[in-house]
Every structure is written in C-alpha cells, then in structure tokens.
C-alpha cells in the first residue's frame, strides 16, 4: 500500500499550488509560513480508480495519529483499503464524512501537527470546502453544541433514571456497581444507538447489561408514546408552557418517539374490534373496589388470562423470519405522565392474583409519577393496553409499539340499548375494544378467537378472582 | 490436514487394488515407484512387501532383544536393531514419517501413549474444522442480506449444540481410525505406552502399572507434540475456564466468552462462538490483534472478522489472574497493562478460553539420559531436525520433529519434517524449506499465508541489499467470488522485482486456505514469477485471484526465465 499512498499524502502547500483558483493562492501564502496543517487526500488505490467512498473513519477529530497508523477505510472500485498516515499529528477536521464520495486527489481531512493548530485547521476546512471535495461536512462542531443543548431538556428524566440504574445494576463482582458490566455487543449497540450505558439497567446474567437492555433503553421512550396517538392529559401541561410562533426542536425522547413512529410503518398491522358487555365486570369491580382493586388491574388480568389461552397473540416478530413466543405474559399499560407517557408493566399478570396485581399497579403508577421507574418496569411488556375510556372516548385506534405483537385500545363502558336474541330490548353496559396486531405473526382468526375468549372472561368474570379470595 | 486425510482414506482403496492384483505381486517390487499416479498403489504394495519381510526379520528381532536385555548397558548402542526407525508419538508428524518410512522400506514402529492422531486429529485441526464448517453454514444462513442478494429465502436458522458437538467428535474418531488403519495396513507396529529414550538408539515404553519394554532402533524420531500453554495465574477448571482441548468438545455455548490470545486458535474459536450466538471479548498482550499475520491482512481481517461481529477486545494487556465461575460468581479476569504492569481492568464473563499458544510436550522423554537439555521445553535441533545435545554436538540417530522442536508448530510442518528425516536416514540429504510451508486460519472467510510477511521481507531486503515489491489483487475482481457473493478479500504477493523470486504470499478471502498451495508449491520448487505467470487457470475459478496476482507483479525484464517446455506438445 505504501508505494501507492505515498504520493497521495502530500503537504497541503504543494497541492494547493496545483489548484488554479486565485483565492487558494492567497491561502497557500499564509500557509507557507506555518505549513503545519496537511491535507489528507483521497488516494488512488488502483489504476482504474477515479473516486473513492469513505467506508469509515478509524479516528475521530482531535485524535492523535502516529506515522503509519490507519486513519480511514476507503472503498475503491476493487477493494476496501486502509489509508495510513505518513505524518505524525492530530486529525483536525474530517471533510468527507462516512459514506461520502470524493474524487481521487481531493482533500478528505486535515492533519494538524500540534494540538494548538486543530482549531485553525477546522477553520480552514470550512473555508476550503469548495476546493475539490465532493461532500464536505463542516458542521460538526455546531452539531455537537446542539446536542449538548438538547441534553438538559431531558435531564430530569435522564438523571432520575441514572440514579436508579446505578443502584440496581449491582453486580456481585463489580465493586458495588461502580463499574459498568456490559457484553461486547451491548457496548457496540450502545455506541451505535448513542445510549449511555450508565443509564441502562442490566437484565442479563448477574445484572450484566446485554444487547436487549440497550435496545430497550433506546426504544423505551418511544414505546411509551406509541401506545397513545394523542393524550389529552399531556396536552394541558404542555399547552401552558408553549410559546406561540416558535419552533421547538424535539427533545431526545421526542426524537426517539418520532423515529419509532416512522419505524412502526414498516410493520404490517391490522385491526379487529369487538364490543364487550361489562355489567358483570362492573358488578365485580363494585364488590372488590374496597379491597384496593382497580379497573386497570381487572382489565389487565382479564387480558392476561385470555392471552394465556392464545400464546400467539402474546408473541412478536423480531427478525421478520420467526415467531418469538414470550415465556411470560407482561401487560404494559399506557399512563400519561407529566411531559410524556410511560408504560408500566404488570409482569406475569396471568399468574399474579388480582389483589397483588392491584397493589403492584398502584406502586408502578406512583413510581411513574415520581419518574422512578426502572427500565425493566416499563420496557418488558409483551402486550400493551391503552385505555382512554376515562376521558369518555368510546373507540380509538392505537399504533403498535415496535418490538411487540399487539396492542389493545379500550374505550369507555357506556350504557346502550341492546336488542337481545329473544327479541327483547334492554339496557346493557358495553365497551368497545380494538386490537392492533402485527400480521406477520398474528392473523385475523387469532385475534378473533382471542377477543371471543376475552369477552367470555369479562362477561363472566369469576375467573378474575378465582382462587385468590382472602 | 488435507494431505493426511487423503492418504488415510486412500489406503483402504489401495488395499482393494492390491487384492485384485495379488497374483502379480511376487514378481513386482514397486517400493521405489515414484510415479505420482501410482503412488496409491505403491503404498498398498509396499505394505504387503513389508509385512513379508518383517515376518522374516521377526526372529532376528527376538534375538537382538535378548542381546540388548542381557547386556544391560544403556550407554552402548546395540549392534543390531529391533527396528530401522522408531517414532515416539503417533500424531500427524509421526504418521507422516511412518508412512514415508514404510515407502522407503524401513521397518518401522510408532509409540503412542495416548490416542493415535495426536493433537491435530483429536484436539486440534480436525474437530475444529468440523465446528468451523458448522459456523460457516450458520453464518451463511443467518446473513439475511447475503441470502437476499442471491435470491434465496431461508427461515430462521437454529442449531442443536449436542448435534454440532457430535459432528466434531465423529469426525475426529473417523480420521483417527483412518490414521490407525493406514499404519496397520502398511505394517507399522503400533506400540502402546509412553516412550522414553533410555540411551543411544534405545527406547523403553509401557503403560502405567505394567513392566516396561525396551526396543532398539537404528534411528529414533521424537514427535511428541505439544499441549495448550496456560500462563501462570490462570486456573483452568475445564468448564468455565477452558483450553482448546475442552472447547472442541463444545459442552456449552456461553453467552459471553473471553478469549485470551488472538492468534489462529483464538480467531478460529471466535468465529465458531459468534456464529453460535456467543459474544466474545479478546484479550491480547500485544498492541494489535492478530499478531503474526501480515499487518495489512491483519487489518483487513479485523475489519471483516472482528469489527462487525459481536466482539470487543483489550489489547496491550496481560490476563494475570483468571478465576473460574463458582458460587454464583462469574469468571473473573484481572488485566494489567502489558508495559507498565499497572492493574487496568477486571472482566466478569461466563467463560474464558485460553488460547495463548502451545507448549512442547517433552517431559519424561528421558532426554537427560543422552545429555540433551530442552530450551523452554523445546528439543533443540539443527536444520535437518537432528537433536543437539547440551554441548552443542549432534546426537547421532536421534531426530525431533513437529511441535516438540518448535520450529513451526503446524501439523503439516511436522509431517514434512518427518518425511525429510526419513529421506536423510535412507541416504538422501534433505533440508526442508520452512518458508515454503503454508499456514491457514479457517475463519470465514479464511486467511492463508506462506513465506515472509511484508515487514519481514523488507527487513531481509535491507540486510541483504535487494529490492522488494508488493502486488495485490482483490477478490472483488474475481468472477467466481462475485458469483458466490463473497467479494471481500485480498491476495498479496511479496517478491523480488530483480529476479522474480516469490518471498511471501498472503491471502484473505473465500477458500484462501485452498488457494495458497499454488504459491507454496512455487516457493518449494523455486518457480519464479516470470515463469508461473504463464501457467493457465481454469475460468472462472477462485484460483484466478492468484493468476492475476502473478500477472500484476512487475519483474524486471532482465530476470532470467526458465524454459520448461522446449517443444510444443500436440494433444
């Protein structure tokens, strides 16, 4: 490689002389005084190569380079090759980002001899953007600032999660949780998804952070919002603080929600609705309300019992090739909280008795309000419930949170005039439910029979308290 | 391994050939037939001829044994011998030497204390190839992108650990029985027990708890091989802290395994484990992963074999202490900086594989009886594999081949050294050119190499004052590779532009291990680039990668060229 590249890695002065633009001459004079900033050029890796694509930068801006060290991977018409530095110095500015294409001989980055010259080189990279590179990116420092500004906006959530995270990530041999123990792939993913491992709670062996924890952390915020397309509860507080006529950038959380909403479009979903009579359920609720049982817990319990009979509705499709049958039935229930949404999860809702479930639910809601939910308490749901009935909504449609198989939108239970089969007319309390499901794994007949089971359970709710009466 | 496997499987067939030719046998004496095409038959015949002659010699063996036993003086070499050649260790090296010895008409015995086949067949190359075959197929099936590009649709791929483990184990036992049968069929005596040199041309062997037998031979080859090297501070429990010996049994597929050492063994296991769903952390003492490979190949390999996979790494660190998992605690690994020796990090993983190289297995060989001192366990030898004693003198009739001498720790190198020794003891001087011995790492894609790396070549060139050039070709330009959708790869030729000598060839890409032999044969036979570039390669084949490589080299016009075929041959 050396013999090909030696020519491509010239001090900037000599190449600038080649440029026929008068403006660059002026620069070259000023440079000759210092001549410590060199340009890194797109090398000619083969005789037929006219342009090259930057596969990846192996160094970042500000990194120190020693002679012979690989800086960038370039894809030519024939092969991917490492480009090595022939000088010592600091990678001052990257002028063609990863994925960008540049003609052979054009500058793709700047190399400063000393750390002090990095800023100067950066300035130069911006001013010389027109010279020969095809796609020059010079906004890097500015983007960083924006990111930093964005961080404080979500700080309340982030910091509270962090404290919780550290406390629970205690690893037998990790010196009381001082060190982060994450698997190699988890680390890679965290870097890709820009997740701070310090805020992630590990669910792997011995509390280690594994890939799915990172994925969950990245998706957590959006899963929440996905459950409800619009929530009146959050509209109010937001409205008070809104300054009209301004454009407010998304917070990190909202950005993630936005991404996931778009991502949900790649899942082929369909909807099946059902009307369920709730007189018996209402009666039961009235009876055991005093024991601290909530309607949410009853609905979650009923759903879980129905899911136990229809495991496919509790499954999901992770890779587009297979069913992932979840071993436990964890019902996520969407809750509107200040500034957003969260889906606390009632784990093993089919097995836990209704009283414990109700207590658990209260605890989760309290934690959610205090923003103290731990990730496993809001991102392990296998089926989501979204209930807007309390706002008088009689029917709505939910977007399927990525990574799960189905979500059920529950409307208000309202008295209705119903004609019975024997020709009589009567009053019954009815509620409409509407399930959105991933048709790759869950088919129409699956949902239909699931809803039939659910209706049967709700209309004859003795199973909900069965065996747990105390 | 290829040569060994083909020999091993060839033997039963040659026996079959012998049956049909049986009546003609007494007349022909084909031991020294050297026609390539008849090599198989030569094996079969020589086996039979040999068994005849051994029957004749049998009495004399008993006789000589009595003499040596009665003499009871280990210091004096016996006057006549039980065998022409005794080989201690029936690994690939010993096997290769034994087969060649029989071909040369030597009465041969091989002593094995464990199982025939040694490390390679039982705990090395062979079972690992079975696991790597599985990992290669898993990788293909899991690569949705790759499958889609070929227009294939495959539902989710899964595997059964025990099934994979059985495949590796079955392959090892099959090759082992092939090896055993090939030696038995040729009339090699397989003596069971640990062999010890008790004096010049004298070896004792025996199982524990049984009386030792003493046998004599005109020449002795030590081929005792090696065992996994475990640095001190590392506690191997065989379950969570393991060596390649345990890993090849595939008793578990841990979620997270640390591999200490990123050489061939570590790299191959990382390929297996990641294909089966593990995540891997490499621990490498040197500053770069994959030391020992040509740096450019290493970099490319890292980009393909490490970076996109579920692998991370710590370089420039020593694992000073590794404690197996117990009482609900994970495997803990303490790392220190290789240079400053400061504690650097502690890792907690599900398992650790120690792949820090191999140590010679030479304890108890009785080398002290003949005044030979091992060096870090290795038996010192000269270029003809003859053992050197503590005073620097050659020990007559004693040779050491393979991992035990440490010259080049590869199965086929051991075999080649064994054949070289047999050539010498049968009167033909032979020095093996180790620079012509290829090496391969069976990752996906594979890495192979022969000769010098670029830095080695440049160093040599500076010392000896010649010029070095490098030529490269890419698999992306090869039709067959593109048809397979496996265009990732590079072939690199290091050569002398003044005379066209090939100094080294390094290949990273599809079937690299099979492609290297054109280059290694050229180096072994001294073929120059200006000659080999006229050789014709079938189109479209992967071998055209090398064809293009040779053609792209720029040898100076003044370099002389052989004219191997002076007259055109009409077909």
Boltz contact constraints between the chains, C-beta under 6 A:
constraints:
  - contact:
      token1: [A, 78]
      token2: [B, 474]
      max_distance: 6.0
  - contact:
      token1: [A, 78]
      token2: [B, 476]
      max_distance: 6.0
  - contact:
      token1: [A, 78]
      token2: [B, 477]
      max_distance: 6.0
  - contact:
      token1: [A, 79]
      token2: [B, 474]
      max_distance: 6.0
  - contact:
      token1: [A, 79]
      token2: [B, 476]
      max_distance: 6.0
  - contact:
      token1: [A, 82]
      token2: [B, 299]
      max_distance: 6.0
  - contact:
      token1: [A, 172]
      token2: [B, 329]
      max_distance: 6.0
  - contact:
      token1: [A, 173]
      token2: [B, 329]
      max_distance: 6.0
  - contact:
      token1: [A, 173]
      token2: [B, 332]
      max_distance: 6.0
  - contact:
      token1: [A, 173]
      token2: [B, 348]
      max_distance: 6.0
  - contact:
      token1: [A, 181]
      token2: [B, 348]
      max_distance: 6.0
  - contact:
      token1: [A, 183]
      token2: [B, 256]
      max_distance: 6.0
  - contact:
      token1: [A, 183]
      token2: [B, 279]
      max_distance: 6.0
  - contact:
      token1: [A, 184]
      token2: [B, 279]
      max_distance: 6.0
  - contact:
      token1: [A, 184]
      token2: [B, 281]
      max_distance: 6.0
  - contact:
      token1: [A, 184]
      token2: [B, 310]
      max_distance: 6.0
  - contact:
      token1: [A, 184]
      token2: [B, 311]
      max_distance: 6.0
  - contact:
      token1: [A, 184]
      token2: [B, 312]
      max_distance: 6.0
  - contact:
      token1: [A, 185]
      token2: [B, 279]
      max_distance: 6.0
  - contact:
      token1: [A, 185]
      token2: [B, 310]
      max_distance: 6.0
  - contact:
      token1: [A, 187]
      token2: [B, 312]
      max_distance: 6.0
  - contact:
      token1: [A, 206]
      token2: [B, 330]
      max_distance: 6.0
  - contact:
      token1: [A, 321]
      token2: [B, 155]
      max_distance: 6.0
  - contact:
      token1: [A, 321]
      token2: [B, 156]
      max_distance: 6.0
  - contact:
      token1: [A, 322]
      token2: [B, 156]
      max_distance: 6.0
